[in-house]
Amino acid sequence: MAGMNRDRIEGRWKQLTGAWLERWGELTADGLRVVAGRHDQHAGRMQERYGLEKEEAQRQLKAFLRRNRRWNTTSR
Protein backbone atom coordinates (compact mmCIF):
# COMPACT_ATOMS: atom_id res chain seq x y z
CA MET A 1 0.00 0.00 0.00
CA ALA A 2 3.04 2.27 0.01
CA GLY A 3 2.24 3.66 -3.45
CA MET A 4 -1.47 4.18 -2.83
CA ASN A 5 -2.94 7.61 -2.39
CA ARG A 6 -5.77 8.55 -0.07
CA ASP A 7 -8.43 8.45 -2.82
CA ARG A 8 -7.65 4.82 -3.62
CA ILE A 9 -7.66 3.78 0.02
CA GLU A 10 -10.96 5.54 0.69
CA GLY A 11 -12.41 4.01 -2.48
CA ARG A 12 -11.53 0.51 -1.35
CA TRP A 13 -12.95 1.18 2.11
CA LYS A 14 -16.19 2.46 0.58
CA GLN A 15 -16.45 -0.70 -1.53
CA LEU A 16 -15.95 -2.88 1.55
CA THR A 17 -18.56 -1.05 3.63
CA GLY A 18 -20.94 -1.01 0.66
CA ALA A 19 -20.64 -4.79 0.30
CA TRP A 20 -21.32 -5.19 4.01
CA LEU A 21 -24.35 -2.87 3.82
CA GLU A 22 -25.70 -4.73 0.79
CA ARG A 23 -25.30 -8.09 2.53
CA TRP A 24 -26.95 -6.76 5.70
CA GLY A 25 -29.86 -5.51 3.62
CA GLU A 26 -30.25 -8.93 2.04
CA LEU A 27 -30.22 -10.64 5.44
CA THR A 28 -32.81 -8.28 6.89
CA ALA A 29 -34.90 -8.06 3.71
CA ASP A 30 -34.33 -4.29 3.60
CA GLY A 31 -34.33 -3.36 -0.06
CA LEU A 32 -33.19 0.21 0.57
CA ARG A 33 -30.04 -0.98 2.34
CA VAL A 34 -29.27 -3.31 -0.55
CA VAL A 35 -29.54 -0.41 -2.99
CA ALA A 36 -27.50 1.86 -0.72
CA GLY A 37 -24.81 -0.80 -0.43
CA ARG A 38 -24.60 -1.21 -4.19
CA HIS A 39 -24.44 2.57 -4.59
CA ASP A 40 -21.57 2.79 -2.09
CA GLN A 41 -19.69 0.00 -3.87
CA HIS A 42 -20.05 1.78 -7.21
CA ALA A 43 -18.97 5.10 -5.69
CA GLY A 44 -15.96 3.35 -4.15
CA ARG A 45 -14.94 1.88 -7.50
CA MET A 46 -15.17 5.31 -9.11
CA GLN A 47 -13.13 6.89 -6.32
CA GLU A 48 -10.49 4.17 -6.58
CA ARG A 49 -10.32 4.68 -10.37
CA TYR A 50 -9.97 8.43 -9.85
CA GLY A 51 -7.11 7.75 -7.47
CA LEU A 52 -5.39 5.61 -10.09
CA GLU A 53 -5.83 8.30 -12.73
CA LYS A 54 -4.58 10.95 -10.32
CA GLU A 55 -1.47 8.89 -9.53
CA GLU A 56 -0.81 8.33 -13.23
CA ALA A 57 -1.14 12.05 -13.99
CA GLN A 58 1.29 12.87 -11.18
CA ARG A 59 3.72 10.23 -12.44
CA GLN A 60 3.60 11.62 -15.97
CA LEU A 61 4.14 15.18 -14.74
CA LYS A 62 7.17 14.14 -12.68
CA ALA A 63 8.60 12.27 -15.67
CA PHE A 64 8.08 15.31 -17.91
CA LEU A 65 9.79 17.62 -15.42
CA ARG A 66 12.71 15.20 -15.05
CA ARG A 67 13.16 15.05 -18.84
CA ASN A 68 12.94 18.84 -19.19
CA ARG A 69 14.91 20.07 -16.20
CA ARG A 70 16.64 22.78 -18.17
CA TRP A 71 13.43 24.14 -19.67
CA ASN A 72 13.10 27.79 -18.60
CA THR A 73 9.52 28.80 -17.81
CA THR A 74 10.36 32.32 -16.61
CA SER A 75 10.76 33.71 -20.13
CA ARG A 76 7.24 32.70 -21.18
C-alpha positions as CSV (number, residue, x, y, z in Angstrom):
1,M,0.0,0.0,0.0
2,A,3.0,2.3,0.0
3,G,2.2,3.7,-3.4
4,M,-1.5,4.2,-2.8
5,N,-2.9,7.6,-2.4
6,R,-5.8,8.5,-0.1
7,D,-8.4,8.5,-2.8
8,R,-7.7,4.8,-3.6
9,I,-7.7,3.8,0.0
10,E,-11.0,5.5,0.7
11,G,-12.4,4.0,-2.5
12,R,-11.5,0.5,-1.4
13,W,-13.0,1.2,2.1
14,K,-16.2,2.5,0.6
15,Q,-16.4,-0.7,-1.5
16,L,-16.0,-2.9,1.5
17,T,-18.6,-1.0,3.6
18,G,-20.9,-1.0,0.7
19,A,-20.6,-4.8,0.3
20,W,-21.3,-5.2,4.0
21,L,-24.4,-2.9,3.8
22,E,-25.7,-4.7,0.8
23,R,-25.3,-8.1,2.5
24,W,-27.0,-6.8,5.7
25,G,-29.9,-5.5,3.6
26,E,-30.3,-8.9,2.0
27,L,-30.2,-10.6,5.4
28,T,-32.8,-8.3,6.9
29,A,-34.9,-8.1,3.7
30,D,-34.3,-4.3,3.6
31,G,-34.3,-3.4,-0.1
32,L,-33.2,0.2,0.6
33,R,-30.0,-1.0,2.3
34,V,-29.3,-3.3,-0.6
35,V,-29.5,-0.4,-3.0
36,A,-27.5,1.9,-0.7
37,G,-24.8,-0.8,-0.4
38,R,-24.6,-1.2,-4.2
39,H,-24.4,2.6,-4.6
40,D,-21.6,2.8,-2.1
41,Q,-19.7,0.0,-3.9
42,H,-20.0,1.8,-7.2
43,A,-19.0,5.1,-5.7
44,G,-16.0,3.4,-4.2
45,R,-14.9,1.9,-7.5
46,M,-15.2,5.3,-9.1
47,Q,-13.1,6.9,-6.3
48,E,-10.5,4.2,-6.6
49,R,-10.3,4.7,-10.4
50,Y,-10.0,8.4,-9.8
51,G,-7.1,7.7,-7.5
52,L,-5.4,5.6,-10.1
53,E,-5.8,8.3,-12.7
54,K,-4.6,10.9,-10.3
55,E,-1.5,8.9,-9.5
56,E,-0.8,8.3,-13.2
57,A,-1.1,12.1,-14.0
58,Q,1.3,12.9,-11.2
59,R,3.7,10.2,-12.4
60,Q,3.6,11.6,-16.0
61,L,4.1,15.2,-14.7
62,K,7.2,14.1,-12.7
63,A,8.6,12.3,-15.7
64,F,8.1,15.3,-17.9
65,L,9.8,17.6,-15.4
66,R,12.7,15.2,-15.1
67,R,13.2,15.0,-18.8
68,N,12.9,18.8,-19.2
69,R,14.9,20.1,-16.2
70,R,16.6,22.8,-18.2
71,W,13.4,24.1,-19.7
72,N,13.1,27.8,-18.6
73,T,9.5,28.8,-17.8
74,T,10.4,32.3,-16.6
75,S,10.8,33.7,-20.1
76,R,7.2,32.7,-21.2
